[in-house]
Structure formats: C-alpha cells, structure tokens
Amino acid sequence: MGRSRLIRRGALVTVVLAVVGAVGVVAMSSASAASTGSITGIGGKCVDVAGAETVTVADFRTMLAYAQQHHIARFTFWSANRDRPCTGGGADTCSGVSQAAWDYTRVIAQYQG
C-alpha cells in the first residue's frame, strides 16, 4: 500500500489520504477529490488513542511532496505554538523533538497548492 508509506508512523495522515481516495471513487475523480482535500499534521511527539507517535520535519517534507504532487486544497499543521524545542513547558508548548524553532512552519510555508 503506497499510501501507508507516506509517513512511516503517520496513521492520521494515512487515514486522511484514504478518505480522500474513497471520496474520489464514490463521487469524483482522485484529482478532484485531492483538490478539495487537506492535510493537517502535528509536528513532534504526540499521543492519541492509537498510542504515541513522532512526526519529524522529514515526515512533513514527505507530506509536502504529496500535497504538491496532488495539488490538495490545504496543507497546514496543528499547532504553531508547538513548533519549537522544549525548554521545560508542557506538551502543548513544544514539539518534544530536537529541532530549531519554526522548522515545521518553514516546511508548511513552502506549499504553493
């Protein structure tokens, strides 16, 4: 499955892309579905009902390449206040990974649609 390899550890992105693909099969072409879809990633360490995942800046670059190739409508991330290295605050104040401030934002800013 090519879509599951978009991000090695990114179950959320895989699900989003699968939904976009399903819409394309049911109601419109894949290109039309992608052009109305979006990717909203979360950078760094995150914990959800499926367990803990780490989404790296390199993973964001992979998402950017997919978004550019398929001309999706929107490529964004949650949340800008986490786009910095940790200096002691809570999980909502940093990414939890080794990075320079605004690394994820710089990838997102490259998206041109």
C-alpha positions as CSV (number, residue, x, y, z in Angstrom):
1,M,0.0,0.0,0.0
2,G,1.7,3.2,-1.2
3,R,-0.5,5.4,0.9
4,S,0.5,3.8,4.2
5,R,4.2,4.6,3.4
6,L,3.5,8.3,3.1
7,I,4.7,8.6,6.6
8,R,6.3,5.7,8.4
9,R,4.5,6.4,11.6
10,G,1.7,8.7,10.5
11,A,-1.6,6.9,10.9
12,L,-3.6,10.1,10.9
13,V,-2.2,11.2,7.5
14,T,-2.8,7.7,6.1
15,V,-6.4,7.9,7.2
16,V,-6.9,11.4,5.7
17,L,-5.5,10.2,2.4
18,A,-7.6,7.1,2.4
19,V,-10.7,9.2,2.9
20,V,-9.7,11.5,0.1
21,G,-9.2,8.4,-2.1
22,A,-12.6,7.0,-1.1
23,V,-14.3,10.2,-2.0
24,G,-12.7,10.1,-5.4
25,V,-14.0,6.6,-6.0
26,V,-17.5,7.4,-4.9
27,A,-18.2,10.9,-6.1
28,M,-15.4,12.3,-8.2
29,S,-12.0,11.6,-9.8
30,S,-9.0,11.2,-7.5
31,A,-7.6,14.5,-8.7
32,S,-10.9,16.3,-7.9
33,A,-11.0,14.7,-4.5
34,A,-7.4,15.7,-3.7
35,S,-8.0,19.2,-4.9
36,T,-10.8,19.6,-2.3
37,G,-9.0,17.7,0.5
38,S,-6.5,18.8,3.1
39,I,-3.7,17.5,5.3
40,T,-3.4,18.9,8.8
41,G,-0.4,17.4,10.6
42,I,1.0,17.7,14.1
43,G,4.7,18.1,14.4
44,G,6.8,16.3,17.0
45,K,5.7,13.8,19.6
46,C,2.0,13.3,20.0
47,V,-0.2,10.9,21.9
48,D,-3.6,9.8,20.7
49,V,-5.9,6.9,21.1
50,A,-3.7,4.7,18.9
51,G,-0.6,5.4,21.1
52,A,2.4,7.7,20.9
53,E,3.8,8.8,17.5
54,T,6.6,11.1,16.5
55,V,6.2,13.1,13.3
56,T,9.5,14.6,12.2
57,V,10.4,17.5,10.0
58,A,11.4,14.9,7.3
59,D,7.9,13.5,7.6
60,F,6.5,17.0,6.9
61,R,8.7,17.2,3.8
62,T,7.1,13.9,2.6
63,M,3.7,15.3,3.2
64,L,4.7,18.5,1.4
65,A,5.8,16.4,-1.6
66,Y,2.5,14.5,-1.6
67,A,0.5,17.8,-1.3
68,Q,2.4,19.4,-4.1
69,Q,2.1,16.4,-6.4
70,H,-1.7,16.1,-5.9
71,H,-2.5,19.8,-5.6
72,I,-4.5,19.4,-2.4
73,A,-6.6,22.4,-1.3
74,R,-4.9,22.9,2.0
75,F,-1.7,21.8,3.8
76,T,-1.4,23.0,7.4
77,F,-0.5,21.8,10.8
78,W,-1.5,21.9,14.5
79,S,-0.2,23.9,16.3
80,A,2.3,26.7,15.8
81,N,2.9,27.1,19.5
82,R,4.5,23.6,19.5
83,D,6.9,24.4,16.7
84,R,9.9,24.9,18.9
85,P,12.3,22.8,21.0
86,C,11.3,22.1,24.6
87,T,12.7,24.2,27.4
88,G,10.6,22.9,30.3
89,G,7.0,23.8,29.5
90,G,4.1,21.4,28.9
91,A,3.4,19.2,25.9
92,D,1.4,22.0,24.3
93,T,4.3,24.4,24.3
94,C,6.9,22.5,22.3
95,S,7.4,19.6,19.8
96,G,9.2,17.2,22.1
97,V,11.9,16.5,19.4
98,S,15.2,18.0,18.5
99,Q,14.5,20.9,16.2
100,A,15.2,24.6,15.6
101,A,12.3,27.0,16.3
102,W,9.8,27.1,13.3
103,D,11.2,24.1,11.4
104,Y,7.7,22.7,10.7
105,T,6.4,26.1,9.8
106,R,9.2,26.5,7.2
107,V,8.1,23.3,5.5
108,I,4.4,24.3,5.5
109,A,5.3,27.7,4.1
110,Q,6.8,26.1,1.0
111,Y,3.3,24.8,-0.1
112,Q,2.0,26.6,-3.1
113,G,-1.0,24.5,-3.9
